[in-house]
Amino acid sequence: MRRPPKWLLAGLGAGALAWIVSLMRARGRPLVLYQTRADTGVSEMRETADRIHNVLQGDRVPVGSAADVYRALESRPRRSAGPVVIVGHGTPREILPQYNLDLARLARGLAHVTVQRGVIGLANCRTAANPGEPDWYAGSYGPGGERGVAARLRDALYALGWRGSVRAHATVGHVTANPAAREFPSGWGQAGQPGLSVLDLVWGEGAWCEERLRDAWRDAMRGKAAELWITGWPLPRIPIPTA
């Protein structure tokens, strides 16, 4: 990110200056890893990686095994990447299940390469859900997933000293248009916290309970919003629909 001009810095208070510096530090070189070996969906994963890369630019790296994933993260300079997005299959228990990733090593690699206060996007189905949680019900839009793999990754990252946010989805569905989104901040200081409902982050606590708001969010996420959110962009401003 380009440094702000000196005249702007001179006119800012200490709080605003600290805010700008934090934004500068929270952005590294974007990194997109995408799965290339699976029984189904390989072409769709490559297309998704292309779409996300078109938003982020940066580096797009195909990974065909667990070793490829670890190498892509561990070989880069420390705190050099951000956001980092992993594209591929997922379950409530595993990221890229075909690769049998070791979650502890994955967390170490992500903590090594990802900038502090950055975003790690899991473009994988159901990684924000709890094991046994139904697919596509009203609660998919709400907070939860405290026992799922996204939360466990968040907890492992926190234990390693990384502070930022893991973004993931609670349901099956194309990740660039999936409205069932949860955010897992790494910085609460307590393991096992549920993921935050993105609807609640947009409209306030309990928004996910209202059908009209779920419908409005679903419509918004069919556009560019889902693609931008998973890649680390701020949440879109969506007007509250009238009853």
N, C-alpha and C positions, 0 to 999 in steps of 0.2 A: 504494500500500500504506500502511495506517495506521501511524503511528509507534508503536513499543513504549512502554509506560508507563515513567515515570521510575524507579519502584521496581525494575522489572526490569533496566533499564540499569545502575542503581547496584550491583546485586548480581552483575553479570557481569564476568568477566575481560576483558582487552584482546582476546584471541583470539576469544572468543565474541561480543564486541561487533563486532569487525571482520566476523565471519561474518554477523551480522544486517544490518549496513550493506550488505554486498555483495549480500545477497538483496533489500534494498530498492532498490538501484540497478539490479538486473538485471531489474526489472519496470517496463515502461512501460505505455502504453495498447495493448492487443492490436489487431492489424491483420490482417485477412483479405482478400486479393485473390483474386478468382475469375474464371476465363475465361468469356466469354459468346459468343465467336465460334469455331465449329469445325464440322466436318462431322458429327461424332457426339459424344454424351455431354454436351451442354450442360445438359440438365435434371439429369443425375447430378452434374455439377460444382456446380450451384446447390444441390442437396440436400446435398452434402458440405459446402459452405461454410456452409449453415444449421446443420448438425450441429456443426461446429467453432465457429461463432459462439455456439451455445448453451452450449458449454463455456467459451469465453473471454470472451464479451460483447465490449466494445470496438467497433471499427469494421469493417464488412463492405462492401467496395468492389468493384463489378463493373468489369471491365476488358475492353474490346473491341478493344484494339490495343496495340502497343508504347508508343505515346505515352501511353495511359491508364496503363500500368504505371509509366512514368517519372514522370508527373505525380503519381500517388498517393504515391510515395515522396519525391520531391524537394520537394513543396509543404508537407510537414509539418515541424514544428520539429525541429531536430537532436536526436538521441538521445531521442526522445519515444515511440517505439513498441517494444513487446515483449510477448510474442513476435510475430513476423511470419510468417504462413503464406500460401503461394502455392498455390492450388488450380487444377488444370488438367491438360492433357496433358503428357507428357514423354517423352524418349528419353535414352539414355546421353550424347547429345551436346548436347541442347537442353532448355531449360525453356520451356513454351508454344511449341512449334515453329511453330505457325501464325502467330505474331507476329514471327518472326525477331528476337528480342531480341538486342541487343548486350550480351554478358556483362559487358564492362568497365563500361558505363553502369549496368547492373542492379546490379553490385557497388557502384558509387559511391552509388547511391540507397539501397541497403540499409545500407551503412556510415554514411550520413548519418542515417537515421531510426531505426535499431535501437539499443537501449540496449547498452552494453558488458556483456559476460558474459551476453548474452541468447541466445535461440534463434531460428533461422530454419528453419521447417519447409517442406520441398518436398513438398507433397501431389500429386505427379506420378509417373506410372509410370516406373520404371527409371532415374531420375536418379542413383541411387547405384551403378549398374552401370558396368563398363568397356564401351566399344564392342566388339562381338563376343562379349561374355559371354553364355552360354546363359541362357534364361529358365526359372526354376523347376528348379533342380537343387540338390543338397545344399550346394554351395558358395555358393548365394544367401544362406545364413544366416551365412556366415563373413565375416571381414574382407576388404576389397577396394575396388574402385571408384576406385583412385588416378588413373585416367585419365578418369574420368567427369565429367559436368558439375557434380555436387555438389562433388567435390573441387576442380575448377578454380574454382568460385565461392568455396569456402573459402580457397583460395590467394590469390585476388584480394582478398578481404576482409582477410586477414592483411596483405597488402602495403599496404592502406589504413589500417592501424592498428586494425582492429576485432578484438576478442577475444570469442569466444563459441562457438557450436556450430551447425553445419548438420546437420539431420536429413533423411533421405531413404530411399527404398526401392529395392531392387535388381531388382524384378520387376514384371510387370504384375499388377494386382489392385487392388481397391477400397482406397483409401489408408487408410480408417478401420478396416480389418480385415486389413491386409497384414503378415504376420509377418517378411518378409525385409527387416529394417531395419538400417541402418548410420548411425553417427554420425561426423561429421567435425569434430573440435575445431579451432578457429582459435586457435592459440597454441603450437604445437609449434616454430615457428621454422624449419620446413623444408618446402618445397613438395613436393608429390607423395606425401605420406603416404597410405596406404590408410585407408578408413573403418573404424571399429571395429565389430565384430560386437556387436549389442545382446545376444545370448545370452551372449557372453563378459562383458559388463558386468554382467549379472544374476547369472551363476553362476561366473564365473572363466574364465581363458584356456583355450581349447580346448573349451568347453562345446558349441559349435556342431557339433562332430564327432560328438556322441552323439545317436543317433536318438531316444532317449526324451526327451531335453531339447528337441530340435527339435519333437517332437510336443507336449510340454507347453507350449512357447512358442506354437506355432501355436494351440492351444486357448485360451490366455489372450488372444491377440490377436484372437480372434473376438468378444471382449467389449469392454469399455470401454478396455482397456489401449492398443490401437493408437491410438484417437482421442485419448486423453490424451497419449501419447508424442509424436505428431507436433505437438501444440500446445504442447510445451515443459514438460510436467509431468515430475517425476522418474520414473525407471523403477519399475514396480511390484515389490513384494516377492512372489515366487512361490516356494513351497516346492520343494525339489528332489524330484522324484518318486522313489518307491522303484522299484528294479529289478523 
